[in-house]
C-alpha cells in the first residue's frame, strides 16, 4: 500500500508569523518561514505547508476554507483556522492557487503601513517587519476578515462548551 501523505521537514507552530513565497531567490528552497526567533528557507510552497498543518489537526486546507465559508460567508482569499485552540489563524495575501501566495499569522501582527508603491509593510509584535506586494487596502481587508472569522468561530466554540458539547461520552469510571 502506498502512502500519499506528504510530510515536510518543517511544521507550523504558534510561533510561526509568516510563510512567504520567496520565488526567485533560492530555487531549491523557495519558501521563507518567519518565526518569532528565527527565519529559514524550506522546499514546500507556503500553501502546501498550510495544507499539511491543517491535516495535522484533522482537516485539509480545502476543508478549512469550506468551514470559513460556512461560518462567515467569506469565499475568496478565505482566512483559516489551522488550530483555533492554539490561536493559529492564517490568511493568504493573494489567491492560494497562485504560486506567489504567502500566508500571514493574524495573531502576530502589530501594525500595517502603506508604502509608496503598491506594497504594504507588516510590523509584527516582536519588532520584525516584512513588505509584501499587496495593496494596503487589500491587506487591511484581509486582517479585518480574519478578525471577524476568528470572532465568529470563537463564539461558536464557547457556545458549544457552555452547552456541555465537549462531554461526548460518559466518563470512564
N, CA, C and O atoms as a DFTB+ gen file, in Angstrom:
692 C
 N C O
     1  1       0.847      -1.180       0.000
     2  2       0.000       0.000       0.000
     3  2       0.893       1.244       0.000
     4  3       1.817       1.349       0.806
     5  1       0.616       2.170      -0.894
     6  2       1.433       3.377      -0.958
     7  2       0.869       4.444      -0.032
     8  3      -0.340       4.531       0.183
     9  1       1.766       5.245       0.504
    10  2       1.375       6.325       1.411
    11  2       1.501       7.643       0.667
    12  3       2.612       8.058       0.336
    13  1       0.385       8.311       0.396
    14  2       0.402       9.583      -0.319
    15  2       0.412      10.767       0.629
    16  3       0.231      11.905       0.198
    17  1       0.619      10.519       1.894
    18  2       0.600      11.593       2.883
    19  2       1.939      12.308       2.863
    20  3       2.978      11.694       3.105
    21  1       1.918      13.588       2.578
    22  2       3.121      14.407       2.448
    23  2       3.583      14.898       3.821
    24  3       2.775      15.397       4.603
    25  1       4.863      14.761       4.114
    26  2       5.408      15.238       5.378
    27  2       6.600      16.154       5.106
    28  3       7.653      15.675       4.683
    29  1       6.458      17.459       5.338
    30  2       7.598      18.364       5.123
    31  2       8.558      18.312       6.313
    32  3       8.261      17.724       7.353
    33  1       9.705      18.937       6.127
    34  2      10.690      18.967       7.211
    35  2      10.360      20.055       8.228
    36  3      10.977      20.113       9.291
    37  1       9.393      20.920       7.915
    38  2       9.017      21.998       8.808
    39  2       7.546      21.879       9.175
    40  3       6.726      21.491       8.342
    41  1       7.211      22.206      10.402
    42  2       5.826      22.176      10.855
    43  2       5.438      23.533      11.442
    44  3       6.171      24.099      12.253
    45  1       4.291      24.045      11.031
    46  2       3.782      25.320      11.514
    47  2       3.425      25.194      12.994
    48  3       2.833      24.203      13.422
    49  1       3.799      26.223      13.772
    50  2       3.526      26.235      15.211
    51  2       2.913      27.593      15.578
    52  3       2.821      28.477      14.726
    53  1       2.495      27.764      16.831
    54  2       2.023      29.088      17.245
    55  2       3.100      30.179      17.167
    56  3       2.769      31.360      17.272
    57  1       4.368      29.820      16.985
    58  2       5.450      30.785      16.845
    59  2       5.665      31.219      15.393
    60  3       6.470      32.113      15.136
    61  1       4.968      30.609      14.453
    62  2       5.096      30.954      13.041
    63  2       4.359      32.265      12.770
    64  3       3.158      32.368      13.019
    65  1       5.075      33.259      12.263
    66  2       4.487      34.571      11.983
    67  2       4.051      34.706      10.528
    68  3       3.025      35.322      10.242
    69  1       4.823      34.136       9.613
    70  2       4.509      34.244       8.187
    71  2       5.202      33.133       7.423
    72  3       6.269      32.652       7.806
    73  1       4.556      32.739       6.320
    74  2       5.133      31.770       5.398
    75  2       5.111      32.466       4.048
    76  3       4.051      32.663       3.454
    77  1       6.290      32.834       3.573
    78  2       6.393      33.741       2.432
    79  2       6.871      33.047       1.166
    80  3       7.865      32.321       1.180
    81  1       6.161      33.274       0.083
    82  2       6.599      32.803      -1.225
    83  2       7.775      33.686      -1.619
    84  3       7.615      34.886      -1.844
    85  1       8.927      33.096      -1.700
    86  2      10.149      33.856      -1.947
    87  2      10.746      33.397      -3.268
    88  3      11.944      33.127      -3.359
    89  1       9.906      33.311      -4.286
    90  2      10.322      32.778      -5.575
    91  2      11.459      33.591      -6.178
    92  3      11.476      34.820      -6.114
    93  1      12.410      32.867      -6.768
    94  2      13.499      33.533      -7.465
    95  2      14.775      33.637      -6.666
    96  3      15.841      33.791      -7.262
    97  1      14.726      33.560      -5.347
    98  2      15.946      33.707      -4.555
    99  2      16.663      32.369      -4.402
   100  3      17.851      32.265      -4.707
   101  1      15.960      31.360      -3.939
   102  2      16.531      30.027      -3.798
   103  2      15.584      29.037      -4.467
   104  3      14.519      28.733      -3.930
   105  1      15.970      28.535      -5.634
   106  2      15.098      27.648      -6.372
   107  2      14.821      26.352      -5.615
   108  3      13.707      25.831      -5.676
   109  1      15.810      25.826      -4.908
   110  2      15.628      24.555      -4.204
   111  2      14.827      24.714      -2.911
   112  3      14.237      23.746      -2.431
   113  1      14.799      25.906      -2.351
   114  2      14.045      26.183      -1.129
   115  2      13.318      27.521      -1.295
   116  3      13.773      28.551      -0.798
   117  1      12.175      27.492      -2.005
   118  2      11.515      28.747      -2.408
   119  2      10.681      29.440      -1.337
   120  3      10.175      30.537      -1.575
   121  1      10.525      28.836      -0.175
   122  2       9.638      29.394       0.845
   123  2      10.428      29.887       2.045
   124  3      11.267      29.168       2.589
   125  1      10.153      31.120       2.451
   126  2      10.784      31.694       3.641
   127  2       9.794      31.592       4.802
   128  3       8.654      32.044       4.694
   129  1      10.231      31.002       5.899
   130  2       9.403      30.881       7.095
   131  2       9.927      31.849       8.139
   132  3      11.103      31.813       8.501
   133  1       9.040      32.721       8.623
   134  2       9.400      33.656       9.689
   135  2       8.777      33.173      10.987
   136  3       7.562      33.007      11.088
   137  1       9.612      32.956      11.957
   138  2       9.131      32.622      13.291
   139  2       9.558      33.739      14.229
   140  3      10.332      34.616      13.844
   141  1       9.060      33.711      15.452
   142  2       9.365      34.795      16.383
   143  2      10.855      34.902      16.668
   144  3      11.352      36.001      16.914
   145  1      11.587      33.779      16.642
   146  2      13.005      33.805      16.991
   147  2      13.949      33.497      15.839
   148  3      15.157      33.688      15.974
   149  1      13.423      33.021      14.697
   150  2      14.316      32.673      13.592
   151  2      13.623      32.803      12.241
   152  3      12.413      33.010      12.151
   153  1      14.435      32.673      11.196
   154  2      13.962      32.771       9.823
   155  2      14.751      31.760       9.012
   156  3      15.972      31.680       9.147
   157  1      14.070      30.979       8.163
   158  2      14.768      29.982       7.355
   159  2      13.978      29.670       6.096
   160  3      12.829      30.087       5.952
   161  1      14.607      28.928       5.181
   162  2      14.001      28.579       3.902
   163  2      13.715      27.086       3.861
   164  3      14.492      26.278       4.372
   165  1      12.593      26.730       3.249
   166  2      12.199      25.330       3.119
   167  2      11.723      25.065       1.688
   168  3      11.468      26.000       0.929
   169  1      11.608      23.809       1.335
   170  2      11.238      23.395      -0.007
   171  2       9.756      23.569      -0.333
   172  3       9.456      24.158      -1.372
   173  1       8.817      23.104       0.474
   174  2       7.408      23.171       0.036
   175  2       6.914      24.609      -0.121
   176  3       7.427      25.530       0.513
   177  1       5.918      24.778      -0.971
   178  2       5.313      26.098      -1.148
   179  2       4.555      26.482       0.124
   180  3       4.204      25.609       0.918
   181  1       4.299      27.778       0.326
   182  2       3.544      28.196       1.508
   183  2       2.178      27.506       1.615
   184  3       1.795      27.065       2.699
   185  1       1.451      27.409       0.517
   186  2       0.123      26.802       0.560
   187  2       0.208      25.314       0.881
   188  3      -0.670      24.782       1.561
   189  1       1.245      24.636       0.405
   190  2       1.422      23.222       0.726
   191  2       1.730      23.053       2.224
   192  3       1.252      22.109       2.854
   193  1       2.521      23.961       2.785
   194  2       2.803      23.913       4.231
   195  2       1.529      24.148       5.051
   196  3       1.308      23.479       6.060
   197  1       0.695      25.098       4.617
   198  2      -0.568      25.365       5.303
   199  2      -1.474      24.139       5.220
   200  3      -2.105      23.771       6.211
   201  1      -1.546      23.507       4.054
   202  2      -2.368      22.306       3.883
   203  2      -1.889      21.203       4.821
   204  3      -2.701      20.540       5.466
   205  1      -0.581      21.004       4.898
   206  2      -0.033      19.982       5.798
   207  2      -0.378      20.302       7.253
   208  3      -0.734      19.406       8.019
   209  1      -0.274      21.565       7.632
   210  2      -0.595      21.957       9.007
   211  2      -2.061      21.669       9.320
   212  3      -2.388      21.173      10.398
   213  1      -2.934      21.982       8.375
   214  2      -4.368      21.696       8.562
   215  2      -4.583      20.194       8.737
   216  3      -5.351      19.771       9.602
   217  1      -3.907      19.392       7.920
   218  2      -4.046      17.933       8.007
   219  2      -3.517      17.402       9.334
   220  3      -4.012      16.395       9.839
   221  1      -2.525      18.064       9.897
   222  2      -2.008      17.661      11.205
   223  2      -3.056      17.820      12.301
   224  3      -2.988      17.165      13.341
   225  1      -4.032      18.706      12.052
   226  2      -5.107      18.935      13.018
   227  2      -6.441      18.384      12.528
   228  3      -7.498      18.813      12.990
   229  1      -6.396      17.425      11.582
   230  2      -7.586      16.668      11.220
   231  2      -8.426      17.190      10.081
   232  3      -9.552      16.724       9.901
   233  1      -7.932      18.139       9.300
   234  2      -8.695      18.653       8.161
   235  2      -7.718      19.049       7.060
   236  3      -6.516      19.165       7.299
   237  1      -8.230      19.252       5.874
   238  2      -7.397      19.748       4.777
   239  2      -7.589      21.260       4.663
   240  3      -8.496      21.829       5.270
   241  1      -6.731      21.894       3.885
   242  2      -6.890      23.320       3.623
   243  2      -8.251      23.568       2.977
   244  3      -8.955      24.507       3.348
   245  1      -8.617      22.737       2.025
   246  2      -9.913      22.894       1.365
   247  2     -11.055      22.787       2.379
   248  3     -12.013      23.557       2.319
   249  1     -10.954      21.843       3.299
   250  2     -11.976      21.700       4.342
   251  2     -12.039      22.920       5.249
   252  3     -13.125      23.365       5.619
   253  1     -10.890      23.458       5.608
   254  2     -10.856      24.669       6.438
   255  2     -11.466      25.862       5.697
   256  3     -12.182      26.669       6.290
   257  1     -11.175      25.966       4.391
   258  2     -11.743      27.050       3.594
   259  2     -13.270      26.921       3.508
   260  3     -13.989      27.917       3.584
   261  1     -13.750      25.694       3.350
   262  2     -15.200      25.466       3.312
   263  2     -15.830      25.808       4.660
   264  3     -16.923      26.372       4.709
   265  1     -15.152      25.475       5.743
   266  2     -15.639      25.828       7.073
   267  2     -15.708      27.331       7.264
   268  3     -16.666      27.843       7.844
   269  1     -14.696      28.040       6.780
   270  2     -14.708      29.508       6.851
   271  2     -15.898      30.058       6.086
   272  3     -16.588      30.958       6.564
   273  1     -16.138      29.520       4.900
   274  2     -17.263      29.982       4.085
   275  2     -18.592      29.734       4.807
   276  3     -19.466      30.601       4.809
   277  1     -18.746      28.559       5.415
   278  2     -19.992      28.229       6.100
   279  2     -20.234      29.102       7.328
   280  3     -21.377      29.443       7.632
   281  1     -19.160      29.466       8.036
   282  2     -19.296      30.252       9.265
   283  2     -19.429      31.744       8.979
   284  3     -20.221      32.433       9.621
   285  1     -18.652      32.245       8.011
   286  2     -18.572      33.697       7.829
   287  2     -18.952      34.202       6.434
   288  3     -18.942      35.411       6.199
   289  1     -19.279      33.317       5.524
   290  2     -19.620      33.679       4.140
   291  2     -18.451      34.291       3.368
   292  3     -18.667      34.948       2.350
   293  1     -17.228      34.089       3.829
   294  2     -16.048      34.560       3.088
   295  2     -15.696      33.473       2.075
   296  3     -15.435      32.328       2.445
   297  1     -15.690      33.842       0.792
   298  2     -15.478      32.836      -0.244
   299  2     -14.129      32.952      -0.949
   300  3     -13.604      31.949      -1.432
   301  1     -13.561      34.146      -1.018
   302  2     -12.304      34.334      -1.734
   303  2     -11.204      34.775      -0.771
   304  3     -11.434      35.586       0.126
   305  1     -10.008      34.228      -0.973
   306  2      -8.871      34.506      -0.085
   307  2      -9.289      34.317       1.381
   308  3      -9.020      35.160       2.237
   309  1      -9.944      33.200       1.637
   310  2     -10.516      32.933       2.960
   311  2      -9.431      32.728       4.018
   312  3      -8.466      31.999       3.791
   313  1      -9.594      33.374       5.171
   314  2      -8.703      33.082       6.299
   315  2      -9.048      31.690       6.826
   316  3     -10.165      31.209       6.635
   317  1      -8.109      31.061       7.474
   318  2      -8.373      29.725       8.008
   319  2      -7.883      29.608       9.447
   320  3      -6.985      30.323       9.892
   321  1      -8.507      28.683      10.144
   322  2      -8.069      28.333      11.496
   323  2      -7.298      27.029      11.369
   324  3      -7.900      25.961      11.254
   325  1      -5.968      27.105      11.388
   326  2      -5.173      25.886      11.364
   327  2      -5.480      25.106      12.634
   328  3      -5.721      23.900      12.590
   329  1      -5.468      25.806      13.771
   330  2      -5.837      25.220      15.056
   331  2      -6.359      26.335      15.962
   332  3      -5.569      27.070      16.555
   333  1      -7.686      26.467      16.073
   334  2      -8.233      27.565      16.879
   335  2      -7.871      27.476      18.359
   336  3      -7.784      28.503      19.033
   337  1      -7.658      26.265      18.874
   338  2      -7.352      26.140      20.306
   339  2      -6.001      26.742      20.669
   340  3      -5.788      27.130      21.818
   341  1      -5.089      26.824      19.711
   342  2      -3.789      27.448      19.988
   343  2      -3.655      28.808      19.298
   344  3      -2.568      29.384      19.276
   345  1      -4.750      29.321      18.738
   346  2      -4.740      30.652      18.146
   347  2      -4.058      30.751      16.799
   348  3      -3.644      31.838      16.396
   349  1      -3.932      29.635      16.091
   350  2      -3.264      29.660      14.786
   351  2      -4.277      29.947      13.680
   352  3      -4.889      29.037      13.121
   353  1      -4.437      31.237      13.381
   354  2      -5.289      31.711      12.295
   355  2      -4.382      32.368      11.268
   356  3      -3.579      33.237      11.607
   357  1      -4.508      31.954      10.014
   358  2      -3.684      32.494       8.939
   359  2      -4.579      33.017       7.826
   360  3      -5.698      32.538       7.640
   361  1      -4.078      34.007       7.085
   362  2      -4.792      34.473       5.904
   363  2      -3.814      34.569       4.738
   364  3      -2.634      34.859       4.933
   365  1      -4.320      34.320       3.503
   366  2      -3.454      34.414       2.327
   367  2      -3.347      35.852       1.846
   368  3      -4.276      36.643       2.010
   369  1      -2.211      36.185       1.253
   370  2      -2.020      37.538       0.732
   371  2      -2.697      37.712      -0.622
   372  3      -3.161      38.803      -0.953
   373  1      -2.753      36.637      -1.401
   374  2      -3.450      36.605      -2.691
   375  2      -4.111      35.237      -2.787
   376  3      -4.076      34.471      -1.824
   377  1      -4.700      34.920      -3.906
   378  2      -5.366      33.629      -4.060
   379  2      -4.391      32.480      -3.763
   380  3      -3.278      32.467      -4.289
   381  1      -4.796      31.523      -2.928
   382  2      -3.918      30.405      -2.595
   383  2      -3.526      29.525      -3.780
   384  3      -2.569      28.758      -3.675
   385  1      -4.234      29.614      -4.894
   386  2      -3.845      28.834      -6.068
   387  2      -2.676      29.490      -6.804
   388  3      -2.046      28.848      -7.644
   389  1      -2.377      30.745      -6.508
   390  2      -1.263      31.468      -7.111
   391  2       0.040      31.062      -6.414
   392  3       0.103      31.025      -5.185
   393  1       1.067      30.763      -7.190
   394  2       2.363      30.340      -6.635
   395  2       3.014      31.414      -5.770
   396  3       3.866      31.097      -4.940
   397  1       2.630      32.681      -5.946
   398  2       3.213      33.777      -5.170
   399  2       2.450      34.063      -3.878
   400  3       2.724      35.054      -3.201
   401  1       1.494      33.200      -3.537
   402  2       0.694      33.391      -2.326
   403  2       1.530      33.153      -1.074
   404  3       2.204      32.131      -0.947
   405  1       1.477      34.093      -0.169
   406  2       2.098      33.960       1.147
   407  2       0.979      33.889       2.178
   408  3      -0.158      34.265       1.892
   409  1       1.297      33.409       3.370
   410  2       0.314      33.283       4.447
   411  2       0.841      34.012       5.675
   412  3       2.006      33.862       6.044
   413  1      -0.030      34.807       6.309
   414  2       0.345      35.620       7.462
   415  2      -0.454      35.162       8.681
   416  3      -1.659      34.928       8.589
   417  1       0.221      35.036       9.815
   418  2      -0.447      34.664      11.070
   419  2      -1.082      35.908      11.679
   420  3      -0.391      36.872      12.008
   421  1      -2.382      35.878      11.822
   422  2      -3.152      37.032      12.302
   423  2      -2.709      37.496      13.688
   424  3      -2.608      38.699      13.931
   425  1      -2.449      36.575      14.582
   426  2      -2.171      36.935      15.983
   427  2      -0.815      37.605      16.189
   428  3      -0.572      38.179      17.251
   429  1       0.060      37.545      15.210
   430  2       1.395      38.148      15.366
   431  2       1.482      39.575      14.825
   432  3       2.492      40.246      15.038
   433  1       0.456      40.048      14.137
   434  2       0.503      41.383      13.521
   435  2       0.322      42.464      14.575
   436  3      -0.587      42.404      15.403
   437  1       1.210      43.456      14.528
   438  2       1.085      44.617      15.409
   439  2       0.514      45.805      14.626
   440  3      -0.460      46.423      15.055
   441  1       1.121      46.120      13.484
   442  2       0.686      47.263      12.668
   443  2       0.918      46.955      11.199
   444  3       1.737      46.107      10.844
   445  1       0.178      47.664      10.350
   446  2       0.454      47.636       8.914
   447  2       0.547      49.069       8.429
   448  3      -0.140      49.953       8.941
   449  1       1.398      49.298       7.441
   450  2       1.526      50.649       6.907
   451  2       1.679      50.599       5.393
   452  3       2.176      49.627       4.825
   453  1       1.236      51.678       4.760
   454  2       1.268      51.793       3.311
   455  2       2.653      52.241       2.856
   456  3       3.279      53.100       3.477
   457  1       3.118      51.646       1.765
   458  2       4.371      52.068       1.147
   459  2       4.074      52.998      -0.015
   460  3       2.919      53.153      -0.414
   461  1       5.111      53.617      -0.558
   462  2       4.947      54.477      -1.724
   463  2       4.420      53.683      -2.915
   464  3       3.558      54.146      -3.661
   465  1       4.957      52.483      -3.073
   466  2       4.499      51.631      -4.169
   467  2       3.201      50.933      -3.738
   468  3       2.608      51.296      -2.722
   469  1       2.776      49.964      -4.487
   470  2       1.539      49.244      -4.182
   471  2       1.837      48.083      -3.224
   472  3       1.319      46.980      -3.399
   473  1       2.663      48.337      -2.225
   474  2       3.068      47.326      -1.254
   475  2       2.648      47.755       0.148
   476  3       2.314      48.915       0.391
   477  1       2.674      46.791       1.061
   478  2       2.317      47.051       2.449
   479  2       3.405      46.493       3.354
   480  3       3.923      45.404       3.109
   481  1       3.747      47.228       4.387
   482  2       4.698      46.753       5.383
   483  2       3.920      46.263       6.593
   484  3       3.037      46.948       7.109
   485  1       4.271      45.061       7.031
   486  2       3.651      44.467       8.217
   487  2       4.685      44.479       9.326
   488  3       5.781      43.943       9.167
   489  1       4.337      45.087      10.447
   490  2       5.179      45.081      11.636
   491  2       4.599      44.046      12.592
   492  3       3.428      44.117      12.965
   493  1       5.425      43.092      12.981
   494  2       4.988      42.053      13.902
   495  2       5.232      42.477      15.345
   496  3       6.005      43.399      15.605
   497  1       4.588      41.817      16.260
   498  2       4.671      42.164      17.680
   499  2       6.077      42.036      18.245
   500  3       6.396      42.685      19.242
   501  1       6.923      41.217      17.633
   502  2       8.297      41.056      18.132
   503  2       9.257      42.086      17.535
   504  3      10.457      42.041      17.809
   505  1       8.740      43.022      16.715
   506  2       9.570      44.073      16.140
   507  2      10.045      43.797      14.725
   508  3      10.498      44.724      14.053
   509  1       9.962      42.565      14.243
   510  2      10.344      42.257      12.866
   511  2       9.304      42.842      11.922
   512  3       8.144      43.029      12.291
   513  1       9.736      43.128      10.701
   514  2       8.788      43.626       9.702
   515  2       9.097      43.009       8.342
   516  3      10.226      42.605       8.063
   517  1       8.071      42.949       7.512
   518  2       8.205      42.465       6.143
   519  2       7.406      43.395       5.237
   520  3       6.482      44.073       5.686
   521  1       7.767      43.419       3.970
   522  2       6.998      44.158       2.973
   523  2       6.453      43.144       1.983
   524  3       7.197      42.336       1.427
   525  1       5.150      43.197       1.772
   526  2       4.502      42.278       0.847
   527  2       3.918      43.056      -0.319
   528  3       3.520      44.213      -0.180
   529  1       3.874      42.399      -1.471
   530  2       3.395      43.013      -2.696
   531  2       1.869      42.934      -2.760
   532  3       1.296      42.299      -3.646
   533  1       1.237      43.590      -1.804
   534  2      -0.218      43.617      -1.679
   535  2      -0.594      45.044      -1.292
   536  3       0.095      45.672      -0.488
   537  1      -1.674      45.553      -1.856
   538  2      -2.078      46.916      -1.531
   539  2      -2.483      47.033      -0.067
   540  3      -2.907      46.060       0.557
   541  1      -2.347      48.219       0.458
   542  2      -2.700      48.498       1.855
   543  2      -4.175      48.178       2.117
   544  3      -4.508      47.577       3.138
   545  1      -5.044      48.572       1.211
   546  2      -6.476      48.317       1.373
   547  2      -6.792      46.832       1.399
   548  3      -7.599      46.380       2.212
   549  1      -6.167      46.077       0.520
   550  2      -6.379      44.632       0.487
   551  2      -5.879      43.978       1.773
   552  3      -6.518      43.072       2.308
   553  1      -4.728      44.446       2.262
   554  2      -4.168      43.884       3.492
   555  2      -5.077      44.185       4.682
   556  3      -5.339      43.301       5.498
   557  1      -5.561      45.426       4.789
   558  2      -6.488      45.764       5.874
   559  2      -7.749      44.908       5.798
   560  3      -8.260      44.448       6.819
   561  1      -8.240      44.702       4.590
   562  2      -9.426      43.872       4.394
   563  2      -9.182      42.443       4.885
   564  3     -10.031      41.866       5.565
   565  1      -8.036      41.881       4.544
   566  2      -7.716      40.512       4.977
   567  2      -7.612      40.420       6.506
   568  3      -8.085      39.455       7.107
   569  1      -7.001      41.413       7.119
   570  2      -6.866      41.424       8.581
   571  2      -8.242      41.522       9.235
   572  3      -8.520      40.816      10.204
   573  1      -9.099      42.393       8.712
   574  2     -10.440      42.566       9.290
   575  2     -11.306      41.331       9.080
   576  3     -12.058      40.947       9.976
   577  1     -11.211      40.705       7.909
   578  2     -11.987      39.494       7.650
   579  2     -11.526      38.353       8.557
   580  3     -12.340      37.558       9.025
   581  1     -10.228      38.278       8.801
   582  2      -9.710      37.239       9.695
   583  2     -10.193      37.484      11.119
   584  3     -10.563      36.541      11.818
   585  1     -10.192      38.741      11.554
   586  2     -10.690      39.072      12.894
   587  2     -12.167      38.705      13.028
   588  3     -12.580      38.158      14.051
   589  1     -12.951      38.999      12.014
   590  2     -14.379      38.667      12.043
   591  2     -14.585      37.157      12.083
   592  3     -15.401      36.661      12.861
   593  1     -13.853      36.428      11.254
   594  2     -13.955      34.964      11.259
   595  2     -13.550      34.395      12.608
   596  3     -14.215      33.503      13.134
   597  1     -12.464      34.904      13.170
   598  2     -11.993      34.471      14.488
   599  2     -13.061      34.668      15.549
   600  3     -13.316      33.779      16.362
   601  1     -13.678      35.828      15.534
   602  2     -14.729      36.165      16.488
   603  2     -15.895      35.178      16.362
   604  3     -16.370      34.642      17.363
   605  1     -16.347      34.944      15.143
   606  2     -17.481      34.044      14.925
   607  2     -17.162      32.608      15.344
   608  3     -17.979      31.951      15.989
   609  1     -15.979      32.126      14.979
   610  2     -15.599      30.755      15.338
   611  2     -15.394      30.619      16.842
   612  3     -15.849      29.642      17.438
   613  1     -14.718      31.582      17.463
   614  2     -14.508      31.533      18.916
   615  2     -15.843      31.541      19.668
   616  3     -16.009      30.814      20.647
   617  1     -16.791      32.363      19.211
   618  2     -18.113      32.384      19.851
   619  2     -18.832      31.055      19.701
   620  3     -19.489      30.591      20.633
   621  1     -18.709      30.443      18.537
   622  2     -19.329      29.134      18.305
   623  2     -18.735      28.079      19.233
   624  3     -19.464      27.262      19.794
   625  1     -17.424      28.094      19.393
   626  2     -16.745      27.126      20.269
   627  2     -17.145      27.368      21.726
   628  3     -17.424      26.416      22.454
   629  1     -17.173      28.625      22.153
   630  2     -17.578      28.951      23.530
   631  2     -19.011      28.509      23.799
   632  3     -19.307      27.977      24.869
   633  1     -19.898      28.725      22.838
   634  2     -21.293      28.325      22.991
   635  2     -21.391      26.809      23.177
   636  3     -22.115      26.337      24.053
   637  1     -20.675      26.057      22.368
   638  2     -20.712      24.600      22.479
   639  2     -20.161      24.126      23.824
   640  3     -20.689      23.185      24.417
   641  1     -19.119      24.767      24.296
   642  2     -18.558      24.391      25.605
   643  2     -19.545      24.675      26.728
   644  3     -19.660      23.889      27.669
   645  1     -20.259      25.795      26.634
   646  2     -21.269      26.116      27.662
   647  2     -22.406      25.094      27.656
   648  3     -23.014      24.821      28.691
   649  1     -22.681      24.543      26.494
   650  2     -23.755      23.562      26.379
   651  2     -23.299      22.160      26.776
   652  3     -24.095      21.221      26.763
   653  1     -22.038      22.018      27.125
   654  2     -21.512      20.710      27.533
   655  2     -21.176      19.819      26.355
   656  3     -21.111      18.599      26.508
   657  1     -20.960      20.396      25.185
   658  2     -20.686      19.607      23.987
   659  2     -19.325      18.924      24.024
   660  3     -19.080      17.997      23.252
   661  1     -18.434      19.370      24.912
   662  2     -17.142      18.703      24.983
   663  2     -17.251      17.375      25.725
   664  3     -16.287      16.610      25.761
   665  1     -18.402      17.093      26.311
   666  2     -18.633      15.838      27.006
   667  2     -19.434      14.936      26.072
   668  3     -20.650      14.815      26.216
   669  1     -18.757      14.303      25.116
   670  2     -19.423      13.493      24.103
   671  2     -19.868      12.160      24.694
   672  3     -20.994      11.717      24.464
   673  1     -19.003      11.539      25.437
   674  2     -19.325      10.233      26.021
   675  2     -19.245      10.342      27.540
   676  3     -18.667      11.283      28.083
   677  1     -19.818       9.390      28.188
   678  2     -19.746       9.386      29.649
   679  2     -18.324       9.080      30.069
   680  3     -17.631       8.296      29.421
   681  1     -17.889       9.704      31.159
   682  2     -16.505       9.453      31.602
   683  2     -16.317       8.013      32.041
   684  3     -17.225       7.372      32.570
   685  1     -15.119       7.531      31.807
   686  2     -14.756       6.167      32.195
   687  2     -14.598       6.126      33.714
   688  3     -13.867       6.935      34.285
   689  1     -15.271       5.199      34.358
   690  2     -15.204       5.125      35.821
   691  2     -14.412       3.948      36.288
   692  3     -14.261       3.744      37.492
